[in-house]
Amino acid sequence: MASEYVSVSNLRFLLFDVLASPQLNRLGLYQDYDQEAYELALDAAKDIGDQFLFPIYREMDKNKAYHQDGVVHVHPGLKAAIKAIAEGGWIAAPDDFEHGGQQMPLSLLNACIFIFYAANANAAAHAFLTQGAANLIRSFGDAGLQKTYIPPMYAGDWQGTMALTEPQAGSSLSDITTTAVLTTEGHYKLKGQKIYISGGDHSAVDNVVHLMLARIKGAPEGAKGISLFVVPKYRQENGKLVSNDVTTSGIFGKMGQKGYVAAQLMIGEKDDCQGYLVGAPHRGLPQMFQMMNEARIATGLMATGTASGAYYASLQYAKERPQGRHPSNKDTGQQQVLIIEHADVRRMLLFQKAIVEGSLGLLLQCCYYADLARATEDKEAREQAHLLLELLTPIAKSYPAEMGTLAVSTGMQVLGGAGYCDDFPLEQYYRDIRVNAIYEGTTGIHGLDLLGRKVMMADGKAATLFLREVQTTIKEAMKMPALDPFGRQLTAAAMGLHQTTMHLVELAMKEAPEIFLADATLYLEYFGIIAIGWQWLKQAIAAEKALAGAERETEAFYRSKLAAFQYFFEYELPKTEGIRQRLHSSNRVTLETLPEWIL
Amino acid sequence: MASEYVSVSNLRFLLFDVLASPQLNRLGLYQDYDQEAYELALDAAKDIGDQFLFPIYREMDKNKAYHQDGVVHVHPGLKAAIKAIAEGGWIAAPDDFEHGGQQMPLSLLNACIFIFYAANANAAAHAFLTQGAANLIRSFGDAGLQKTYIPPMYAGDWQGTMALTEPQAGSSLSDITTTAVLTTEGHYKLKGQKIYISGGDHSAVDNVVHLMLARIKGAPEGAKGISLFVVPKYRQENGKLVSNDVTTSGIFGKMGQKGYVAAQLMIGEKDDCQGYLVGAPHRGLPQMFQMMNEARIATGLMATGTASGAYYASLQYAKERPQGRHPSNKDTGQQQVLIIEHADVRRMLLFQKAIVEGSLGLLLQCCYYADLARATEDKEAREQAHLLLELLTPIAKSYPAEMGTLAVSTGMQVLGGAGYCDDFPLEQYYRDIRVNAIYEGTTGIHGLDLLGRKVMMADGKAATLFLREVQTTIKEAMKMPALDPFGRQLTAAAMGLHQTTMHLVELAMKEAPEIFLADATLYLEYFGIIAIGWQWLKQAIAAEKALAGAERETEAFYRSKLAAFQYFFEYELPKTEGIRQRLHSSNRVTLETLPEWIL
């Protein structure tokens, strides 16, 4: 097993040198969080990762979850892992002090969650799914719901879920058919079926609290008739937990994340499933978007964490495995060199590092915007931060999922045959990470979200703000001779994106939305490369500055940063050119090819 | 389970309309192979695929091979599958009539092998590994070896393998240390260890015949001291099979291809392992290259076959699964549309099709060159065909492996959550296909082979011949108004490749080979896109011609071809631009980043 899975130094660099996140303590909400508090939190998270999460990552795969005699059995270590996270205060962390939370800045919290995900995404996901569900109850639930449900969730005793998908309604949420009927006692009776419910039932907790979408009888059709309910596995009656008629009919056999259950639930088969309305009727979808948006950032973090684990595993292998010689030395009398000596292996490692650390930069940037949107008093700044967060969320979810999958595949390639075999963890990382491009909206859905909604919202204000952010970074870079050419390169690439956006917006005005949106997935990829390029330029600025005063023992860290930065600009940024060409083409092969012509 | 896995119509199109392969019957060797013979062969192969291979594809994964009490147990259906292939004459097929073969054109044979691989690569691989091993014995073995080993191999009773890799010698074959000592009886005694030996031991055959590389005691160091041996699991003594001291110490736990064993073998632990020299001493590596080159084409076919199975599985799903509505219609009162109606789903399907059918085109093109190299009397034509085959082999191996992996991933994405779960075959295709970028030399090794050896060999003659082939196709395309713009596009892209080649060759002359070869993997990718673009243009020419006279019921086939062709030129060909940019850059980040700076 690889000995490392995450770089805490890198998290410090991103939080302190790039984002200056501890300076958020100028805002009242976060006044307790100075740099020392950040350090303590990171160290505490790393301890939990080391002790409770990383050691069971592979075991949870080899001894996968299974459903037998009505019980979903999970790895015995999972209970301790969830409890350790809960007892560290991590589930409650984002909540206010008055509610028993830590009022922790989201950029810090998510840096710590990243550590957990890198150590073992499949265990950690349980706790942070519960966190999102509890947040949702806090935001929209009444005092009774908050009092009953949140404390055991924060304690890690009850699992939270998001129960949205049904067999006929996955991407198309407006088609859900689970019904809710108001009873004379004030609660609702629910009936229906939910599938792919992550953490939907398992033996490491005492109860499961589903945040479930359903349609109140007589509600309007479509998205405007969906309501949000708390639906527990066991409900409280006379101080006791009794069955609430939510039955697990099976768990899905997944390619990866085999320790993290996706359950199929039958709701109200005996007509005895109670649901408790959260917020107003028919407001379920907009309310649920709070949790979905958090879950999208979490998915990006999970993908990046998995890619981080894979990166360190392949890096270790590359530094230990001798094979081959340099092209200019074919003398087999001499020892073989370590494979990290080969340019192509370094290329693969730098690719992994560029994806992991670039993605992480963007994710923490999003969390930083969320902090501003939450804590700043300045209305304008708050709105801007909110718009940037909204705009970047589909990218922060999809880029790490798509590119992280390729990064892990590259990590496997570093190991060659060993990477394909289960003596090493790469094959598990490879299977595990792939689901992130499907979770919380497939990549295609996020392309539509980015181009069809986020770029268009507020008259394009978010996209304009984003370009301004990029330009600010470029301006700073161009003051530094070493970074000036890279600043120019990003300027050209960002202008290209801007022109493409204009071109597509024009199409949107002239043509049917089908045409404008046909290649939204490519647009998402394009935007993602620019956004990560921006993040790398920010990191390069910080690294250049730090390098000037670095001691010999810290020099390597910044050199490493600058190498991955250069890699990104040399190998990844040029990929925008091919995408740009396609997005400006008038050929409409995907639209004009009839279904019966796809054979 | 998907009902289809391959398009025989497409194989007919490639063999008849694109390659005109039956016209090879002008050459004496293939005179019996008219179009009817081709049709018969394809139908016979499809029958075996339908009856023996496809039905056990998923079972071989779910009931994976295991090693217990000294026996490697495989799925019981495997024996029948191998026997069906053998009894159909498929293992012996490439051999001459006088040796009991069918003298079958390699383009036809490999089209049929493609059917087998698409149906079930993990079962079929056993038979064609045996074929490659038998071919090698035929080419270099003496009469005694041929008489003893080939008949039971052709009968499917004995498994052939290629036993090259050792723990310390994978990519670096010149470092193998298995030793061979000549005995007074004329055979050698072998001692050593081999790993990752595909089909290296299993219960579906009576014996295993390893074509093994070893070093004769006192041989020169490195590649020039390696010899080739036949090393059976059981040797014949007094008409009986007795143990030959080849012990399976374990099988590797692979992410995929779980029904197709990779064995770890201990050779001569009891000092009683006999090996029989094949060909001359110290000529093992050049001889083995015959089998390795065949295996590289086979790996490309295996990857393409797996991607073909995945394509048809996702196509079927896309035509059956309703989800969502068109962007211009949000009326949830109306039924959901089939997902194939969505532009992004069509994009994903066309991507898969473009990769599968483009790769297959290149592979059969290579086999066609192999036919010419084998059967033509014209020395010049033979040499040219041989050079083209040599040049294109690393591409025909790597492009399908790399891009096929992405195509299967895209197929999984078409299914969304269902694709990640084992109710559908996509997750198995995803796990299975990934190994092809590792088998028979990783992609990085093939980049070095292409740029460092193949492009440079014979003073660059092969690359020149390739460009001539591409130009011939372009010239024909530009006579057709519908294809003229695509002809121009490929001209520009091919010229770009040519200029990049010149640039790199210049570097090779001025600088150390490390510099010239640093991005050989990118060069391989670049070359691959051009080669597949060429193949698609050839297919488009044939489709345009056929469409002119097509009946209504065959029209869809050619429309489908032209759609995938356009997809490739719109979405894939532009990717060369980013690669070209990088290959012309003077930034040497992968070379100049010290190992200790990769953190």
Interface residues (C-beta under 8 A of the other chain):
Chain A: S7 T165 Q168 G170 S171 S172 S174 D175 I195 Y196 E221 G222 A223 F252 G253 K254 M255 G256 A262 L315 A318 K319 P322 Q323 G324 R325 H326 P327 S328 K330 D331 T332 G333 Q336 L338 I340 E341 H342 A343 D344 V345 R346 R347 M348 L349 L350 K353 T405 S409 M412 Q413 G416 G417 G419 Y420 C421 D422 D423 E427 Y430 R431 R434 V435 A437 I438 T442 T443 G444 G447 L448 G452 A512 P513 E514 L517 A518 D519 A520 T521 L522 A556 F557 R559 S560 A563 Q566 Y567 E570 Y571 P574 K575 T576 E577 G578 I579 Q581 R582 S585 N587 V589 T590 L591 T593 L594 P595 E596 W597 I598 L599
Chain B: S7 T165 Q168 G170 S171 S172 S174 D175 I195 Y196 E221 G222 A223 F252 G253 K254 M255 G256 A262 L315 A318 K319 P322 Q323 G324 R325 H326 P327 S328 K330 D331 T332 G333 Q336 L338 I340 E341 H342 A343 D344 V345 R346 R347 M348 L349 L350 K353 T405 S409 M412 Q413 G416 G417 G419 Y420 C421 D422 D423 E427 Y430 R431 R434 V435 A437 I438 T442 T443 G444 G447 L448 G452 A512 P513 E514 L517 A518 D519 A520 T521 L522 A556 F557 R559 S560 A563 Q566 Y567 E570 Y571 P574 K575 T576 E577 G578 I579 Q581 R582 S585 N587 V589 T590 L591 T593 L594 P595 E596 W597 I598 L599
